Every structure is written in C-alpha cells, then in structure tokens.
Amino acid sequence: MRHIFGKGFVERLENLPKETQQKFWKQLGFLVSDLRHPSLHAKRYDEAKGIWQARVDRSYRFYFLIDEDIYILLDIRAHPK
C-alpha cells in the first residue's frame, strides 16, 4: 500500500511535539505494511464517509481513507479522553 497526505495534514503534523511526530512516522510504517498491526488499533471511524481511525499513541489519533491501494491521510489530532 501507498500513502498520500490530504490538504493540511503535514502542517498539522509539524505543529505537534517532536516525540509525537516520531511516533506517527513509526505508526505510518505499520499502517503501510499491515492495517491490522496491533499497535494501530485501526477501526472504521465514520462508515458512511469511509473514514478510518488509527492510534499514534494514547493521546493522538490519525484519520484516513482507503482508496484501492492508497491510504489518504486526512487529519491527526489529540484524542479526547
């Protein structure tokens, strides 16, 4: 699988703490190789729109679409607890 960044994703990522950015890149590697990787906890977030959610860590989540063999990364933000 491949990935592309949606509008504004990279800017939001760059505004996060460096440690969170590093964790995201590690998680993206897992996503690209295996959607079912246990640390991702990937699940459908909005089934009507086809949006998925995956875990960066306990505090952050990222959101994406799956279009054939491409992950389209939409957003990354703090996870409300």
N, C-alpha and C positions, 0 to 999 in steps of 0.2 A: 504494500500500500504506500501511497504517497501522501503528502500533506501540502496544503496551501493556507496562507493566512488571510482571513477576511479583513475588511476595512477596519482599521483602528486597533486590530489585535496586538500588533507589535508595539505600538505606542503604550497600550495599557500594560503589557508585559514589562516594558522598560521602566515603568513607573513603580513597579513592585520591588521589594527588597531583593538584593543580590542573591541571598540564600534561596528565596522563593523562585527566582528566575532559574537558578541551577537545578532545583528540584523539578521545575516544569520541563526543562530540556531532557532530564532523565526519564520522566514520565512519557514525554512525547516519543522517545525511543521505544519504550514498551508498547505504546499505542500502535506505532507503525508496524511493529513486529507481531503483536498479539493483542487484539482488542480485549481478550479475556484475561489478561495478566492480572493476578490477584491484587496488586497494589493500586491498580487503577479504579477498582470498584465501578467500572463503567456501567451505565444504565441509561435507558431512554428517559429523557427529562420531559420532553413535550412531544408525545407521539403524533399528534395532529400535524405538527410542523416538521417532524423528523429530527428533532434536536436531541443530542446525547449529552450526558454529563460524565466527567471523569475527575478523579481526585488528583490534585497536586500534592496536598498533604491534609492534615486535619482542618486547616484554616482556609484553604483555597481550592476552587474547582475551575475546570475549564469546560467549555461547551463547544460542540462541533456537530457538523452534518456529515453524513456519509453519502457520497455520490459516486457510484460504481467503485473504482479503486482509489478514490481520493477522499481524504479527510479534510474538510473545510473548517478551519478553526475560527470560531465566531467571537468568543469572549473568554476572559479569565477574570475572576473576581473573588472577593472574600466570601466564604460560606457562612451564612447566618447560623448561629448555634441556638 
